[in-house]
Each structure stands twice: as C-alpha cells, then as structure tokens.
Amino acid sequence: MTTRRHINAQFDVELRSLKDQISAMGSLVDRHVGEAVAALIERDRERARRVIEADRAVNQSELAIDEQCIRVLALQQPAASDLRFIAAALKMVTDLERIGDLAVNMAERVPALCEEPALRAVEELPQMAAAAQTMLRDVLEAFVNGDPVKAEAVLAADPAIDAWSVRIFDEVQSVMGRDPSSVPRGLATIFFAKHIERMADHTTNVAEMVIYLVRGQDVRHAKASSSPQQSPT
C-alpha cells in the first residue's frame, strides 16, 4: 500500500511538472511574438535577430516535454483522464512550437519592412498581433485552470483574425497593383499578417485540446462533421 501511494504521488508530481512546463513554454512563445512585433514597430533589426536566436529555447522545451510524456507513458501507463492529459500535452506542445516558429518568421520579415517607408496596412499588424496574443494568453489560462468555457471563447475569437488577414491582403494587393515598386514591402506585409493568422490557428488547436482534456470531447473538425453531406451527382 505504501509503495502504491508512493507511485501515485510520483505520478502526480510528473503531471504537475508537465503542466508547469507547458504553461512556461506558452509564456515563452508569447514573449517571442511580442518581441517580434516590437522589432517591427521600432524598426529594430537587432531585436528581430534576437528573436530568431531565442527560438532554440522553445525547441528545447518541446523536446524536454515530449521526452517526459513518453517516459510517463512507459513507466506509469496512465488511463482515463490522465491518458487524455498526456495525449493533449503531446499535441499542444507541437502547436506551441509552431507558434514559436511563426515568431521567428515574423522577425525575419522585419528587415524587409525596414527598407522603405511602410505601407499603411503595416500599422494594423501590431493590433492584429495583440488580438492573437490575447487568444494565446486566454488559452494558456484555460489550460492551467481547466476552463473549457474560456477555451471555447478562444475558438470563437479566431474568425475575426481570419477576416483581418483577408482585409490586409486585399488592401495590400490593391496597393501593389497601383505601384509595382511597393511589391517587396507588400509581400512582407502580407506574410507578416499571414504568420499572425497561423498563430491564431495554432492557438485554436490548443483550445480544442483543452476542451478534450477537460470534457473528453473531441471538437476538432466539428463544423465539417456536423454539415449535411451532399449526395453525389
């Protein structure tokens, strides 16, 4: 009995450690996104370079969490909600790592956007990024507190980011059509907006995992599966 209690206590420690590491990784990628946006606002190439170099820490976090998840699966053989936690953790860290990569992608666009006067659409990028970062912070809070309602609110916020990206694309495309010399800046602007949109998409993936973790409900592709199927013509 004592041995079993010791094993269960050790398992609880492992799960708390994983939860803390995932939360810390999420905060790290959020900080990197903020730094990439700050580099854009301040036209600071050196700051952008530091974001690119700092991505190693995100990659190391992913590897460490993956390794711990595999160790827990092998040694503890979790079941039910504990198994859901491990499954969700493995998926969540992949999305968080991708958000870290997108912060790097944003930072890599900064030099091109510093070359010449920015297009008007660039002024919207910090606001768009702030909205996506709010989604990320909310989903991390939902994960820590086991709050599926907050995770659902994150899912509901994503269409606005998608619409914002489309609006910026249309505006920049119009400018490039009128002024071919603006194409390099225009493409960098479009890509920056696209990176923010993809960040929001990965954040919704994390939100789906939070709902799965808490409720045991897989809401991925829910809209597609609930749509009536068309009969073949």
Secondary structure, 3 states (H helix, E strand, C coil): CHHHHHHHHHHHHHHHHHHHHHHHHHHHHHHHHHHHHHHHHHCCHHHHHHHHHHHHHHHHHHHHHHHHHHHHHHHHCCCHHHHHHHHHHHHHHHHHHHHHHHHHHHHHHHHHHHCCCCCHHHHHHHHHHHHHHHHHHHHHHHHHHCCHHHHHHHHHHHHHHHHHHHHHHHHHHHHHHHCHHHHHHHHHHHHHHHHHHHHHHHHHHHHHHHHHHHHCCCCCCHHHHHCCCCCCC
